[in-house]
Amino acid sequence: MVASPQSHDMLQIAAAAADAKGGEDLVALDVSEPLPLVDIFLLVTGRSERNVAAIADEIEDRLLEAGHKRLRREGRQESRWVLIDFGDLVVHVFHEEERIYYGLERLWKDCPVVPVELPTPAAAED
């Protein structure tokens, strides 16, 4: 199996939202082969609990605005690792310490990386 076009669209919305709130080290993995109910994991790092919460909230808001249905959200209260499940796309927003500790990239290292396209910032005018 390969991630669906809808999953890729959701990924781009989520990645742009994460980037807008200062999300770092964005990595998307195509987990459709080992996980038949999910296409893509998006991993994002935030610098603090407040940043993790802001990133997660922005991703959720933008995907809901685009008409996607959230199935589940976990970890928002502590904001150390927030998981947002939109079915085809599952977003993991980590505090940097949790991202290193849990090492999801290592666990899913056999899954292909999906390119993430971030909006280019407007060039500063002279």
Salt bridges, closest charged atoms under 4 A:
GLU24 OE2 - ARG47 NH1 3.24
ASP25 OD2 - ARG99 NH2 3.66
GLU49 OE2 - ARG80 NH1 2.60
ASP57 OD2 - ARG76 NH2 2.85
GLU58 OE2 - ARG62 NE 2.89
GLU60 OE2 - ARG70 NH1 2.16
GLU60 OE1 - ARG73 NH1 2.86
GLU74 OE2 - ARG72 NE 3.31
ASP85 OD2 - ARG72 NH2 3.99
GLU97 OE1 - ARG80 NH2 2.75
GLU98 OE1 - ARG80 NH2 2.92
GLU98 OE1 - HIS95 ND1 3.96
GLU105 OE2 - ARG99 NH2 2.41
